[in-house]
Amino acid sequence: MKQTQLISNTKIQQLLNNIKNLDYSIVSSYLSNRIKNYIELSNKKGGIIGLSGGVDSAVTTMLLANATKNFYILLMPSSTTPKKDIEDSLEIIRKINAENKYTIINIDDIVEKISYDISTNDKLIIGNIKARIRMTLLYAYAQKLNYLVIGTGDKSELLLGYFTKYGDGGVDVLPIGDLYKTQVRELAKYLNLPDYIAYKPSSPALWEGQTAENEIGLSYETIDAILYLRVEQLMTVEEISSELNLDINIVSKIDTMIRQSQHKRLPPEIFRLSGRAINSDWRYPRQWT
C-alpha cells in the first residue's frame, strides 16, 4: 500500500512540475493587461473585488491593482470567517496601498434575517445565502461606481463546480479562471505574497472549519493532476487511473463532479422553439459582422 502511494505521489509530482512550469512574469503581465482592456471595452471606470484573504482573491486583487488605479475592495466577513483571513486581507490592502479603497461589511445580520424568514439552519443553504449576499453587495457597489465585478475563481474550482451559482460564480470576468489552483499558488509566490497566503488551505468559510480539500476528500495536487489529464489531455478515467496509479473511484469522483456541475458554468438553458434561439444559435456580435 505504501509503495503504491509513493509511486502515485511521484507520478503526480512529476506531472505537477510540468503543469506549474509557466513564465509567471508573462502570466502576470498578460492578465493585468487583459483586466485593464476588458474594463475599457466594457465602458466601465474600474473594477470591484471581494477579498477573502485566500490565495485566489489575494492574487486577483494584486492583478487588479496592477491593471488600474480605479479599483475598490469589499471585505464581507461573517461569524464563520476566521480572524486570520481578515488580518491577511488587511495585509494585502496595505501591500497595494489601498487603505482608502476598501470597506468592511459584516453580513451576519442579513444572513440571520433571511435564514429566519425561511426557517432553516441547514449549513449548505445558509452558506449559499452568504455567497449570494456577498455578490449582491458587490454588484450594488459596482453599479454605484460604474465598475465591473472582478471574480476570483480558478480553473480547478470552476471545473469541479466548487462555487455558488449566482454567488461567487456570478461575476463579470474571471481573470484567473484558466489557472489551476497549483498554478495560482505559484503566481502568488511570483507576486511576493507570503507563503501563509499562497499555501493557505482553500476555503470559502461558509461554515466553521470548512476547507475545500477536506470537503472534496483530496489534495489540490491530486485534483489538478486528474483535471489536467482529463481536460487538457482528454484521457479517459481508466487511463488516468493507470497513469497516476490512483484508485479508479478517486478519478471517477472528479470526473463526476465535472459532469454534474456543467450547468453552473453555462448561462441558463433555453429550449429552442424558433429558428434561432438565444445562446448557442445567436451570438452577438460575432454573427452580425
C-alpha positions as CSV (number, residue, x, y, z in Angstrom):
1,M,0.0,0.0,0.0
2,K,2.8,2.4,0.9
3,Q,4.7,1.6,-2.2
4,T,1.7,2.3,-4.4
5,Q,1.1,5.6,-2.7
6,L,4.8,6.5,-3.2
7,I,4.6,5.7,-6.9
8,S,1.4,7.7,-7.1
9,N,2.9,10.7,-5.4
10,T,6.0,10.6,-7.6
11,K,3.9,10.5,-10.8
12,I,1.6,13.2,-9.6
13,Q,4.6,15.4,-8.6
14,Q,6.2,14.9,-12.0
15,L,3.0,16.0,-13.7
16,L,2.6,19.0,-11.4
17,N,6.1,20.1,-12.2
18,N,5.0,20.3,-15.8
19,I,1.7,22.0,-15.1
20,K,3.3,24.6,-12.9
21,N,6.1,25.3,-15.4
22,L,4.9,28.7,-16.6
23,D,6.6,32.0,-17.1
24,Y,4.7,33.8,-14.3
25,S,6.1,37.2,-15.3
26,I,4.3,36.9,-18.6
27,V,1.2,35.4,-17.0
28,S,1.0,38.3,-14.5
29,S,1.6,41.0,-17.2
30,Y,-0.9,39.4,-19.6
31,L,-3.7,39.0,-17.0
32,S,-3.3,42.6,-15.7
33,N,-3.4,43.9,-19.2
34,R,-6.4,41.8,-20.1
35,I,-8.2,43.2,-17.0
36,K,-7.4,46.7,-18.0
37,N,-8.5,46.2,-21.6
38,Y,-11.7,44.4,-20.5
39,I,-12.7,47.2,-18.2
40,E,-12.2,49.7,-21.0
41,L,-14.0,47.7,-23.6
42,S,-16.9,47.3,-21.2
43,N,-17.1,51.1,-20.9
44,K,-16.6,50.9,-17.2
45,K,-14.5,53.0,-14.9
46,G,-12.8,50.3,-12.9
47,G,-13.2,47.0,-11.0
48,I,-14.5,45.9,-7.6
49,I,-13.5,42.7,-5.9
50,G,-14.4,40.7,-2.8
51,L,-11.2,40.0,-0.8
52,S,-11.4,37.0,1.5
53,G,-7.7,36.5,2.4
54,G,-7.4,33.3,0.4
55,V,-4.9,32.8,-2.3
56,D,-7.3,33.2,-5.2
57,S,-8.8,36.6,-4.1
58,A,-5.3,37.8,-3.0
59,V,-3.8,37.1,-6.4
60,T,-6.7,38.6,-8.3
61,T,-6.6,41.7,-6.1
62,M,-2.9,42.1,-6.9
63,L,-3.6,41.7,-10.6
64,L,-6.5,44.2,-10.5
65,A,-4.3,46.8,-8.6
66,N,-1.6,46.4,-11.3
67,A,-4.2,46.8,-14.0
68,T,-5.9,50.0,-12.9
69,K,-5.9,52.7,-10.2
70,N,-9.7,52.6,-10.3
71,F,-10.5,49.6,-8.0
72,Y,-12.4,49.0,-4.8
73,I,-12.3,46.2,-2.3
74,L,-15.0,44.7,-0.1
75,L,-14.3,42.6,2.9
76,M,-17.6,40.8,3.8
77,P,-16.9,38.6,6.9
78,S,-19.4,36.6,8.8
79,S,-19.3,34.8,12.1
80,T,-17.6,31.8,10.4
81,T,-14.8,33.9,8.8
82,P,-11.5,33.2,10.5
83,K,-9.9,36.2,12.1
84,K,-6.7,35.4,10.3
85,D,-8.5,35.8,7.0
86,I,-9.5,39.3,7.8
87,E,-5.9,40.1,9.0
88,D,-4.4,38.7,5.8
89,S,-6.9,40.7,3.7
90,L,-5.9,43.9,5.5
91,E,-2.2,43.0,5.0
92,I,-2.8,42.7,1.2
93,I,-4.6,46.0,1.2
94,R,-1.6,47.7,2.9
95,K,0.7,45.9,0.4
96,I,-1.0,47.6,-2.5
97,N,-1.5,51.0,-0.7
98,A,-5.3,50.7,-0.8
99,E,-6.1,51.9,2.7
100,N,-8.7,54.3,1.3
101,K,-10.1,51.9,-1.2
102,Y,-11.9,49.3,0.9
103,T,-15.0,48.8,3.1
104,I,-15.7,46.1,5.6
105,I,-19.3,44.9,5.8
106,N,-20.3,42.2,8.3
107,I,-23.1,40.2,6.7
108,D,-24.3,38.3,9.7
109,D,-27.5,40.3,10.3
110,I,-28.6,39.9,6.7
111,V,-27.9,36.1,6.8
112,E,-29.7,35.7,10.1
113,K,-32.8,37.6,8.7
114,I,-33.0,35.5,5.6
115,S,-32.4,32.2,7.4
116,Y,-35.0,33.1,10.0
117,D,-37.6,34.0,7.3
118,I,-37.1,30.7,5.5
119,S,-36.9,28.7,8.8
120,T,-33.6,27.0,8.1
121,N,-30.4,26.1,9.9
122,D,-29.1,23.9,7.0
123,K,-25.4,24.9,6.8
124,L,-25.3,24.4,3.0
125,I,-28.3,26.6,2.4
126,I,-27.0,29.3,4.8
127,G,-23.6,29.0,3.1
128,N,-25.0,29.7,-0.3
129,I,-27.1,32.6,1.1
130,K,-23.8,34.1,2.4
131,A,-22.2,33.8,-1.1
132,R,-25.2,35.4,-2.8
133,I,-25.4,38.2,-0.3
134,R,-21.8,39.0,-0.9
135,M,-22.3,39.1,-4.7
136,T,-25.4,41.3,-4.2
137,L,-23.3,43.8,-2.3
138,L,-20.5,43.7,-4.9
139,Y,-23.0,44.4,-7.7
140,A,-24.6,47.2,-5.7
141,Y,-21.2,48.9,-5.3
142,A,-20.3,48.1,-8.9
143,Q,-23.4,49.9,-10.1
144,K,-22.8,52.9,-7.8
145,L,-19.2,53.2,-9.0
146,N,-19.8,52.1,-12.6
147,Y,-17.3,49.3,-12.1
148,L,-17.1,45.7,-13.2
149,V,-17.3,42.9,-10.6
150,I,-14.0,41.0,-10.8
151,G,-14.3,37.3,-10.0
152,T,-11.7,35.2,-8.2
153,G,-12.5,31.6,-9.2
154,D,-9.7,29.5,-10.5
155,K,-9.8,26.7,-13.1
156,S,-9.8,23.9,-10.5
157,E,-12.8,25.3,-8.7
158,L,-14.7,26.1,-11.9
159,L,-14.2,22.6,-13.3
160,L,-15.3,21.0,-10.1
161,G,-18.3,23.3,-9.7
162,Y,-16.9,24.3,-6.3
163,F,-18.6,27.6,-6.2
164,T,-22.0,29.0,-5.6
165,K,-24.2,29.6,-8.6
166,Y,-25.1,33.3,-8.7
167,G,-22.9,33.7,-5.7
168,D,-19.1,33.8,-6.2
169,G,-19.8,32.4,-9.6
170,G,-21.9,35.4,-10.6
171,V,-19.3,37.9,-11.8
172,D,-18.4,39.9,-14.9
173,V,-14.9,38.4,-15.6
174,L,-12.7,35.6,-14.2
175,P,-9.1,36.7,-14.7
176,I,-7.5,33.5,-13.2
177,G,-10.2,31.2,-14.4
178,D,-7.7,29.4,-16.7
179,L,-5.2,28.8,-14.0
180,Y,-5.3,25.6,-11.9
181,K,-5.1,26.1,-8.1
182,T,-1.5,24.9,-8.0
183,Q,-0.6,27.4,-10.7
184,V,-2.3,30.2,-8.8
185,R,-0.1,29.4,-5.8
186,E,3.0,29.7,-8.0
187,L,1.7,33.1,-9.3
188,A,1.1,34.2,-5.7
189,K,4.8,33.4,-4.9
190,Y,5.8,35.4,-8.0
191,L,3.7,38.4,-6.8
192,N,5.6,38.2,-3.5
193,L,2.6,37.1,-1.4
194,P,3.7,35.3,1.8
195,D,3.6,31.5,1.9
196,Y,0.9,31.5,4.6
197,I,-1.4,33.1,2.0
198,A,-0.1,31.3,-1.1
199,Y,-0.4,27.9,0.6
200,K,-3.4,28.7,2.9
201,P,-5.9,25.8,2.8
202,S,-8.5,26.8,0.3
203,S,-11.9,27.6,2.0
204,P,-15.0,29.7,1.2
205,A,-15.5,29.7,5.0
206,L,-19.3,29.3,4.5
207,W,-19.4,27.3,7.8
208,E,-16.9,26.8,10.6
209,G,-14.0,24.6,9.8
210,Q,-14.8,24.2,6.1
211,T,-11.9,23.6,3.7
212,A,-12.2,22.6,0.1
213,E,-9.7,19.7,0.3
214,N,-11.4,18.2,3.3
215,E,-14.8,18.6,1.7
216,I,-13.7,17.0,-1.6
217,G,-11.5,14.5,0.1
218,L,-8.4,15.1,-2.0
219,S,-5.5,17.5,-2.1
220,Y,-5.4,20.1,-4.9
221,E,-2.2,18.5,-6.1
222,T,-4.1,15.3,-6.8
223,I,-7.2,17.1,-8.1
224,D,-5.1,19.2,-10.5
225,A,-3.3,16.2,-11.9
226,I,-6.5,14.5,-12.6
227,L,-8.2,17.6,-14.0
228,Y,-5.2,18.3,-16.3
229,L,-5.2,14.8,-17.8
230,R,-9.0,14.7,-18.2
231,V,-9.5,18.2,-19.6
232,E,-6.2,19.1,-21.3
233,Q,-5.1,15.7,-22.4
234,L,-8.6,14.2,-22.9
235,M,-7.6,11.0,-21.2
236,T,-10.3,8.5,-20.0
237,V,-10.9,7.8,-16.4
238,E,-9.3,4.4,-16.8
239,E,-6.2,5.9,-18.5
240,I,-5.8,8.5,-15.7
241,S,-6.1,5.9,-13.0
242,S,-3.4,3.8,-14.6
243,E,-1.2,6.8,-15.4
244,L,-1.3,8.3,-11.9
245,N,-1.5,5.0,-10.1
246,L,-4.7,6.1,-8.4
247,D,-7.8,4.2,-7.4
248,I,-10.3,4.5,-10.3
249,N,-13.0,5.5,-7.8
250,I,-11.0,8.7,-7.0
251,V,-10.7,9.6,-10.7
252,S,-14.3,8.8,-11.3
253,K,-15.3,11.1,-8.4
254,I,-13.6,14.1,-10.0
255,D,-15.0,13.2,-13.4
256,T,-18.5,13.1,-12.0
257,M,-18.0,16.5,-10.3
258,I,-17.1,18.0,-13.7
259,R,-20.1,16.5,-15.4
260,Q,-22.7,17.2,-12.8
261,S,-21.6,20.9,-12.4
262,Q,-21.7,21.8,-16.1
263,H,-25.0,23.7,-15.6
264,K,-23.1,26.1,-13.2
265,R,-20.6,27.1,-15.9
266,L,-23.2,27.9,-18.5
267,P,-25.9,30.6,-18.9
268,P,-29.4,29.2,-18.3
269,E,-30.5,26.7,-20.9
270,I,-33.1,28.0,-23.4
271,F,-35.3,25.3,-25.0
272,R,-35.4,26.1,-28.7
273,L,-38.8,26.6,-30.4
274,S,-37.9,29.2,-33.1
275,G,-35.4,29.1,-35.9
276,R,-32.7,30.9,-33.9
277,A,-32.8,30.8,-30.1
278,I,-30.6,32.9,-27.9
279,N,-27.2,31.4,-26.7
280,S,-25.9,28.6,-29.0
281,D,-27.7,29.8,-32.2
282,W,-27.3,33.5,-31.8
283,R,-24.1,35.1,-30.5
284,Y,-23.8,38.8,-30.9
285,P,-21.8,40.4,-32.3
286,R,-19.9,37.5,-33.9
287,Q,-22.7,36.6,-36.3
288,W,-23.5,40.2,-37.1
289,T,-20.3,41.1,-38.9
